[in-house]
């Protein structure tokens, strides 16, 4: 709302940040309603359709956020390495295409996950050792050999996460090295922006790597990591890039003064 309501924030970087904030809000709204309902209920159950819905939206929004972070890294690359061509290259249409591609990538990733899960035969255990439904837990309830399926899921989730994480680290590392050669105020501001993006990358990718880049088995820390990954960290992201960005803070103050004074 701040980005849309302030003309001074009409730039590709803030356009991507607004989309990231929207994704974070949606992502951390998937599991809490059911978790709260279970907290006040003695019978903690979930239907198969609701379970599949949770799985779909978790991977849809999570995948879209990963691909959006890549789009944001591309935006920073153009801004830092090709500043004279930034306005020409990062036009509004390209920004919409990048955001649309991120959403499409998340949707494709999620559909693949769901397509395999819905065709699994379930005829035995029906208890999940977690607060919500995720593929790493649901796949263990199948009464069939899931070795090949687990490998496919690892490629679709774990390998994609690792590749994106490494690419982002390399790209931001190159940008920070590039910025070290200059000491101007503009370079200092760009370096601060890149640092904020790197913090968000570690916050989002750390738990995801722990969950999806290992064999599908239950470990003592799984529930804690899952809660931080699906609720706590997505709520922290908007605060991180808001508190570290003077333009957004100034815009929020102007909007508050406009509406309440």
C-alpha positions as CSV (number, residue, x, y, z in Angstrom):
1,X,0.0,0.0,0.0
2,X,2.9,2.4,0.8
3,X,4.5,1.7,-2.6
4,X,1.2,2.2,-4.5
5,X,0.3,5.3,-2.5
6,X,3.6,7.2,-3.0
7,X,4.7,8.4,-6.4
8,X,8.3,8.7,-5.2
9,X,8.4,4.9,-4.9
10,X,7.4,4.4,-8.5
11,X,10.5,2.3,-9.5
12,X,11.1,-1.3,-10.4
13,X,12.9,-2.0,-7.1
14,X,9.9,-1.0,-5.0
15,X,7.5,-2.7,-7.4
16,X,9.3,-6.0,-6.7
17,X,9.4,-5.3,-3.0
18,X,5.6,-4.7,-3.0
19,X,5.1,-8.0,-4.7
20,X,7.4,-9.7,-2.3
21,X,5.5,-8.2,0.6
22,X,2.2,-9.5,-0.9
23,X,3.6,-13.0,-1.3
24,X,4.9,-12.9,2.3
25,X,1.5,-12.0,3.7
26,X,-0.2,-14.7,1.6
27,X,2.4,-17.3,2.5
28,X,2.2,-16.8,6.3
29,X,-1.6,-16.9,6.1
30,X,-1.8,-20.5,4.8
31,X,-1.2,-22.6,8.0
32,X,-2.2,-20.4,11.0
33,X,-6.0,-20.7,10.6
34,X,-5.9,-24.5,10.8
35,X,-3.2,-24.4,13.5
36,X,-5.3,-22.1,15.7
37,X,-8.4,-24.3,15.1
38,X,-6.5,-27.4,16.2
39,X,-5.1,-25.6,19.2
40,X,-8.6,-25.0,20.6
41,X,-9.8,-28.5,19.5
42,X,-9.2,-31.9,21.1
43,X,-9.6,-33.7,17.8
44,X,-6.8,-32.4,15.5
45,X,-7.9,-33.6,12.1
46,X,-7.6,-32.4,8.5
47,X,-9.4,-33.7,5.4
48,X,-7.4,-34.9,2.5
49,X,-8.7,-32.0,0.3
50,X,-7.6,-29.5,2.9
51,X,-4.3,-31.2,3.2
52,X,-3.7,-31.1,-0.6
53,X,-4.8,-27.4,-0.6
54,X,-2.3,-26.5,2.1
55,X,0.5,-28.4,0.2
56,X,-0.5,-26.6,-3.1
57,X,-0.5,-23.1,-1.7
58,X,2.7,-23.6,0.3
59,X,4.7,-24.6,-2.7
60,X,2.9,-22.2,-5.1
61,X,3.6,-19.1,-3.0
62,X,7.0,-20.4,-1.8
63,X,8.1,-21.2,-5.3
64,X,6.9,-17.8,-6.6
65,X,8.9,-16.0,-3.9
66,X,12.1,-17.9,-4.8
67,X,11.7,-16.9,-8.5
68,X,10.8,-13.3,-7.5
69,X,14.0,-13.1,-5.5
70,X,15.9,-14.0,-8.7
71,X,14.0,-11.2,-10.5
72,X,15.0,-8.8,-7.8
73,X,18.7,-9.8,-8.2
74,X,18.4,-9.2,-11.9
75,X,17.0,-5.7,-11.2
76,X,19.9,-4.9,-8.9
77,X,22.4,-6.2,-11.5
78,X,21.0,-3.8,-14.1
79,X,20.9,-0.9,-11.6
80,X,24.5,-1.4,-10.5
81,X,26.3,-2.7,-13.6
82,X,24.3,-0.8,-16.3
83,X,23.0,2.3,-14.5
84,X,22.8,4.4,-17.7
85,X,20.5,1.9,-19.4
86,X,18.5,1.1,-16.2
87,X,15.4,3.1,-17.2
88,X,15.4,1.7,-20.7
89,X,16.0,-2.0,-19.7
90,X,13.8,-2.2,-16.6
91,X,10.6,-0.9,-18.2
92,X,7.2,-1.5,-16.6
93,X,6.3,-4.2,-19.1
94,X,9.5,-6.2,-18.3
95,X,8.8,-5.9,-14.5
96,X,5.3,-7.3,-15.0
97,X,6.8,-10.1,-17.2
98,X,9.3,-11.0,-14.5
99,X,6.7,-11.0,-11.8
100,X,4.3,-13.1,-13.9
101,X,7.1,-15.5,-14.7
102,X,7.8,-15.9,-11.0
103,X,4.1,-16.7,-10.3
104,X,4.0,-19.1,-13.2
105,X,7.1,-20.8,-12.0
106,X,5.7,-21.2,-8.5
107,X,2.4,-22.6,-10.0
108,X,4.2,-25.1,-12.2
109,X,6.4,-26.3,-9.3
110,X,3.3,-26.7,-7.0
111,X,1.3,-28.5,-9.7
112,X,4.0,-31.1,-10.1
113,X,4.1,-31.7,-6.4
114,X,0.4,-32.1,-6.1
115,X,0.1,-34.2,-9.2
116,X,2.4,-36.9,-7.7
117,X,0.9,-36.7,-4.2
118,X,-2.8,-37.1,-5.2
119,X,-2.0,-40.4,-7.1
120,X,-0.4,-42.0,-4.1
121,X,-2.2,-44.9,-2.5
122,X,-3.0,-44.3,1.2
123,X,-4.2,-47.3,3.1
124,X,-2.2,-47.3,6.4
125,X,-1.1,-44.7,8.9
126,X,-2.8,-41.3,8.7
127,X,-1.0,-39.2,11.3
128,X,1.3,-36.4,10.4
129,X,4.2,-35.5,12.7
130,X,3.8,-31.8,11.9
131,X,1.5,-28.8,12.3
132,X,0.4,-28.8,8.7
133,X,0.6,-30.8,5.5
134,X,3.7,-30.8,3.4
135,X,5.1,-33.2,0.9
136,X,7.9,-34.4,3.1
137,X,5.4,-35.7,5.7
138,X,2.5,-36.8,3.4
139,X,4.7,-39.0,1.1
140,X,5.7,-41.1,4.1
141,X,2.0,-42.1,4.7
142,X,1.8,-43.8,1.3
143,X,1.6,-47.6,1.4
144,X,4.0,-48.1,-1.5
145,X,7.7,-47.7,-2.3
146,X,8.3,-44.0,-2.7
147,X,12.0,-44.0,-3.4
148,X,11.7,-42.9,-7.0
149,X,9.0,-40.3,-6.1
150,X,11.2,-38.9,-3.3
151,X,14.0,-38.5,-5.8
152,X,11.7,-36.6,-8.2
153,X,10.4,-34.4,-5.3
154,X,14.0,-33.7,-4.3
155,X,14.8,-32.6,-7.8
156,X,11.6,-30.5,-8.0
157,X,12.2,-28.9,-4.6
158,X,15.6,-29.4,-3.1
159,X,17.7,-29.2,-6.2
160,X,15.8,-26.1,-7.5
161,X,16.2,-24.4,-4.1
162,X,20.0,-25.2,-4.0
163,X,20.6,-24.0,-7.6
164,X,18.6,-20.7,-7.0
165,X,20.4,-20.1,-3.7
166,X,23.8,-20.6,-5.2
167,X,23.0,-18.4,-8.2
168,X,21.7,-15.6,-5.9
169,X,24.8,-15.8,-3.6
170,X,27.1,-15.6,-6.7
171,X,25.2,-12.7,-8.2
172,X,25.0,-10.6,-5.0
173,X,28.7,-11.5,-4.3
174,X,29.7,-10.1,-7.7
175,X,27.6,-7.0,-7.1
176,X,29.1,-6.3,-3.7
177,X,32.6,-6.7,-5.2
178,X,31.6,-4.3,-8.0
179,X,30.3,-1.8,-5.4
180,X,33.5,-1.9,-3.4
181,X,35.4,0.0,-6.1
182,X,33.2,3.1,-5.5
183,X,32.6,5.1,-2.4
184,X,29.9,7.5,-3.6
185,X,26.6,7.9,-1.8
186,X,24.8,6.1,-4.6
187,X,27.1,3.1,-4.2
188,X,26.6,3.1,-0.5
189,X,22.8,3.1,-0.9
190,X,23.0,0.3,-3.5
191,X,25.3,-1.8,-1.2
192,X,22.8,-1.3,1.7
193,X,20.0,-2.5,-0.6
194,X,22.0,-5.6,-1.7
195,X,22.8,-6.4,1.9
196,X,19.1,-6.3,2.7
197,X,18.3,-8.6,-0.1
198,X,21.0,-11.0,1.0
199,X,19.5,-11.1,4.5
200,X,16.1,-12.0,3.0
201,X,17.7,-14.7,0.8
202,X,19.3,-16.4,3.8
203,X,16.1,-16.1,5.9
204,X,14.0,-17.7,3.2
205,X,16.5,-20.3,1.9
206,X,18.0,-21.5,5.2
207,X,14.9,-23.3,6.5
208,X,13.9,-24.4,2.9
209,X,17.3,-26.1,2.4
210,X,17.0,-27.8,5.8
211,X,13.5,-29.2,5.0
212,X,13.8,-30.1,1.3
213,X,17.5,-30.8,0.7
214,X,17.8,-34.0,2.7
215,X,16.1,-37.4,2.9
216,X,12.4,-37.3,3.8
217,X,12.6,-38.3,7.4
218,X,11.4,-36.8,10.7
219,X,14.0,-35.0,12.9
220,X,13.5,-33.3,16.3
221,X,13.9,-29.7,14.9
222,X,11.4,-30.2,12.0
223,X,8.4,-28.6,13.7
224,X,10.3,-25.6,14.9
225,X,12.0,-25.0,11.6
226,X,8.6,-25.4,9.8
227,X,6.9,-22.8,12.0
228,X,9.7,-20.3,11.5
229,X,9.7,-21.0,7.7
230,X,5.9,-20.7,7.2
231,X,5.0,-17.9,9.7
232,X,7.8,-16.1,11.5
233,X,10.3,-15.4,8.8
234,X,7.7,-14.3,6.1
235,X,6.4,-11.8,8.7
236,X,9.9,-10.6,9.4
237,X,10.7,-9.9,5.7
238,X,8.6,-6.7,5.3
239,X,9.9,-5.3,8.5
240,X,13.5,-6.0,7.4
241,X,13.4,-4.2,4.1
242,X,11.1,-1.4,5.6
243,X,13.4,-0.6,8.6
244,X,16.5,-0.7,6.4
245,X,15.1,1.6,3.7
246,X,14.8,5.3,4.4
247,X,12.6,6.0,1.3
248,X,10.0,3.5,2.5
249,X,10.1,4.8,6.0
250,X,9.6,8.4,4.8
251,X,6.8,7.3,2.5
252,X,5.0,5.6,5.4
253,X,5.3,8.7,7.5
254,X,3.9,10.9,4.7
255,X,0.9,8.5,4.2
256,X,0.2,8.4,8.0
257,X,0.3,12.2,8.2
258,X,-1.9,12.4,5.2
259,X,-4.6,10.1,6.5
260,X,-4.6,10.8,10.2
261,X,-3.8,14.5,10.5
